[in-house]
Amino acid sequence: MNGMRRHVPLANLTPRQQLRAGRLPRRIIQLLVGLVLYGVSMAMMIRSTLGLDPWDVFHAGIATHVSLTFGQVTIIVGALVLLLWVPLRQWPGLGTVANVVVIGIAADAGLALIAPPEAMWARVLLLTSGIVLNGVAGGLYIGSQLGPGPRDGLMTGFARRTGLSIRLVRTTIELVVLAVGWLLGGPVGLGTVLYAVTIGPLVQFFLPRLTIDLGHAGAPASAPEEGAVPVTPTSALGSTTS
């Protein structure tokens, strides 16, 4: 029975090791597909008007006060968060950099194509479908093993530098961005709660099934390259953020 389901663990690799681990063309395709679907899932949750995850509440809150689209705000915030990796002495992977750009573009494209439904059942369906798609998309792009998103890397970096647990750091950061986003006018609601309680189990289900097996190349390195700190696999967070 165990052989009927495929479970592949994530490897803890430096950015250079990620690129050298093999199966790169397939991994890049999976990365990009996952990031595009992630952006579309964000657009679906926005169009449901039933509430967003903490970081997107923050993005939406900022977008209400500036002459920028939601996707553009997402890109700028992602880039600024990535700058915070510097004092944490972390180096982004290809997937980290692609995450900053592709998700925001895909989110704006999704918002341009998806009309907000009027019926409540349709809004709930759009919300739940968006959350499930978010879990699938997270499993795809994380499973490409090309680096975590900038926000996940910030959480793991703070945890590593401070000695605090990843769960505590993640909860604290997300509560702060949620509160600030809500004060700025970002939408908090059913979707915020539903996302919080379901995204962890969804990613835990999809991630091991969508992770690309790197074989012996995915074995942890005994001596990391100088100046390159392996980033904790995103699955350690119990959920996913962009």
C-alpha positions as a printed Julia matrix, in Angstrom:
242×3 Matrix{Float64}:
   0.0    0.0     0.0
   2.86   2.4     0.79
   4.13   2.08   -2.76
   0.84   3.34   -4.16
   1.54   6.92   -3.09
   4.64   8.86   -4.03
   6.25  10.93   -1.27
   9.45  12.84   -2.03
  11.17  14.85    0.72
  12.56  18.33    0.15
  16.33  18.76    0.14
  18.01  21.57    2.08
  20.26  23.02   -0.64
  22.12  26.25   -1.21
  21.1   28.27   -4.3
  24.07  26.97   -6.29
  23.35  23.39   -5.3
  19.72  23.87   -6.36
  20.84  24.69   -9.89
  23.3   21.79   -9.98
  20.92  19.18   -8.6
  19.69  18.0   -12.02
  16.37  17.81  -13.91
  16.57  21.59  -14.23
  14.33  22.1   -17.32
  11.46  20.16  -15.76
  11.95  21.93  -12.44
  11.89  25.39  -14.05
   8.69  24.54  -15.93
   7.06  23.28  -12.74
   8.25  26.38  -10.89
   6.71  28.75  -13.43
   3.44  26.8   -13.66
   3.19  26.83   -9.88
   3.87  30.56   -9.61
   1.32  31.42  -12.31
  -1.33  29.27  -10.63
  -0.45  30.84   -7.29
  -1.1   34.31   -8.7
  -4.38  33.14  -10.24
  -5.45  31.65   -6.9
  -4.82  35.01   -5.25
  -7.03  36.69   -7.85
  -9.78  34.14   -7.21
  -9.75  34.88   -3.49
  -9.78  38.62   -4.12
 -12.76  38.35   -6.49
 -14.69  36.34   -3.9
 -14.58  39.47   -1.65
 -14.73  37.18    1.41
 -11.3   37.9     2.87
  -7.67  37.15    2.1
  -4.65  35.56    3.71
  -2.54  37.86    5.96
   0.06  38.93    3.39
  -2.59  39.62    0.75
  -4.62  41.65    3.25
  -1.45  43.7     3.61
  -0.95  43.98   -0.16
  -4.58  44.9    -0.76
  -4.5   47.46    2.04
  -1.5   49.21    0.5
  -3.06  49.05   -2.98
  -6.04  51.09   -1.75
  -3.73  54.02   -0.95
  -1.39  54.09   -3.96
  -1.77  54.31   -7.74
  -0.57  50.76   -8.25
  -2.31  47.49   -9.04
  -2.51  44.68   -6.5
   0.07  42.71   -8.46
   2.47  45.64   -8.62
   2.23  46.1    -4.87
   2.87  42.38   -4.4
   6.01  42.62   -6.53
   7.34  45.68   -4.7
   6.67  44.21   -1.26
   8.31  40.95   -2.32
  11.41  42.82   -3.49
  11.6   44.8    -0.24
  11.21  41.62    1.81
  13.97  40.05   -0.26
  16.28  42.93    0.72
  15.75  41.92    4.35
  17.47  38.65    3.53
  20.79  40.52    3.28
  21.31  41.14    7.03
  20.07  37.61    7.65
  22.91  36.34    5.42
  20.64  34.33    3.17
  20.9   34.04   -0.59
  17.85  33.68   -2.83
  17.41  30.84   -5.26
  16.1   31.12   -8.8
  12.63  30.29   -7.51
  12.82  33.08   -4.93
  13.56  35.73   -7.54
  10.96  34.36   -9.96
   8.43  34.34   -7.12
   8.8   38.09   -6.64
   7.93  38.88  -10.27
   5.74  36.1   -11.67
   3.12  35.91   -8.91
   2.32  39.62   -9.12
   1.98  39.55  -12.91
  -0.22  36.43  -12.76
  -2.39  37.97  -10.03
  -3.08  41.06  -12.14
  -3.83  38.88  -15.17
  -6.24  36.81  -13.11
  -7.98  39.92  -11.79
  -8.41  41.14  -15.38
 -10.0   37.85  -16.45
 -12.11  36.89  -13.42
 -15.3   38.84  -12.78
 -16.56  39.11   -9.19
 -19.66  36.88   -8.78
 -22.81  38.25   -7.21
 -24.39  35.15   -5.68
 -23.03  34.14   -2.27
 -22.72  30.46   -3.26
 -20.58  31.49   -6.22
 -18.37  33.67   -4.03
 -17.88  30.84   -1.54
 -17.11  28.43   -4.38
 -14.58  30.87   -5.85
 -12.97  31.34   -2.45
 -12.67  27.63   -1.65
 -11.46  26.82   -5.16
  -8.86  29.57   -4.84
  -7.59  28.21   -1.54
  -7.31  24.66   -2.88
  -5.56  25.94   -6.02
  -3.22  27.93   -3.76
  -2.26  24.71   -2.0
  -1.64  22.93   -5.31
   0.35  25.88   -6.65
   2.42  26.06   -3.49
   3.21  22.37   -3.77
   4.27  22.84   -7.39
   6.61  25.78   -6.95
   8.08  24.64   -3.63
   8.38  21.11   -5.0
  10.54  22.37   -7.85
  13.27  22.73   -5.21
  14.52  26.04   -6.58
  14.14  28.13   -3.44
  11.35  29.39   -1.16
   9.35  32.56   -1.57
  10.82  35.77   -0.12
   8.33  35.89    2.76
   8.97  32.28    3.79
  12.71  32.89    3.64
  12.3   35.94    5.87
  10.51  33.8     8.47
  13.06  30.99    8.44
  15.92  33.51    8.42
  14.62  35.31   11.5
  14.07  31.99   13.24
  17.62  30.88   12.49
  19.2   34.18   13.59
  17.12  34.62   16.75
  16.85  31.0    17.87
  13.06  31.31   18.1
  10.78  28.65   16.67
   9.64  28.97   13.06
   6.03  28.7    14.21
   6.43  31.64   16.63
   8.24  33.82   14.1
   5.75  33.0    11.34
   2.75  33.69   13.58
   4.19  36.97   14.81
   5.06  38.27   11.34
   1.71  37.27    9.86
  -0.25  38.82   12.76
   1.66  42.07   12.26
   1.09  42.23    8.48
  -2.55  41.2     8.98
  -3.13  43.98   11.51
  -1.38  46.61    9.41
  -3.21  45.47    6.28
  -6.57  45.58    8.06
  -5.85  49.1     9.37
  -5.03  50.13    5.8
  -8.37  48.8     4.58
  -7.41  45.3     3.44
 -10.26  42.73    3.38
 -10.42  40.45    6.4
 -13.22  37.9     6.61
 -14.24  34.28    6.18
 -11.48  33.71    3.65
  -8.83  34.85    6.15
  -9.93  32.27    8.71
 -10.56  29.51    6.17
  -7.13  30.03    4.62
  -5.44  29.93    8.02
  -6.95  26.59    9.01
  -6.76  24.79    5.65
  -3.6   25.87    3.84
  -1.27  23.89    6.11
  -3.04  20.54    5.59
  -3.43  21.28    1.86
   0.28  21.92    1.38
   1.2   18.92    3.53
  -0.96  16.79    1.24
   0.17  18.15   -2.12
   3.83  18.99   -1.49
   5.29  15.48   -1.08
   3.32  14.34   -4.13
   4.52  17.22   -6.31
   8.14  17.47   -5.15
  10.58  16.51   -7.9
  12.93  13.74   -6.81
  16.54  14.89   -7.07
  17.92  11.49   -6.13
  21.38  11.48   -4.58
  21.83  15.1    -5.69
  19.24  16.11   -3.12
  21.19  14.73   -0.18
  22.1   17.4     2.39
  25.56  18.82    1.82
  28.09  18.16    4.55
  29.94  21.4     3.86
  27.84  24.3     2.58
  29.55  26.68    0.19
  31.09  29.73    1.84
  28.67  32.63    2.2
  25.66  30.54    1.13
  23.29  29.51    3.87
  20.83  26.75    3.0
  17.28  27.99    3.51
  15.01  25.79    5.59
  12.58  23.96    3.29
   9.28  25.77    3.19
   7.39  22.68    4.3
   8.82  23.3     7.76
   6.47  26.26    8.04
   3.38  24.11    7.9
   1.89  26.4     5.23
   2.89  28.52    2.32
   3.07  32.16    1.53
   4.17  33.88   -1.61
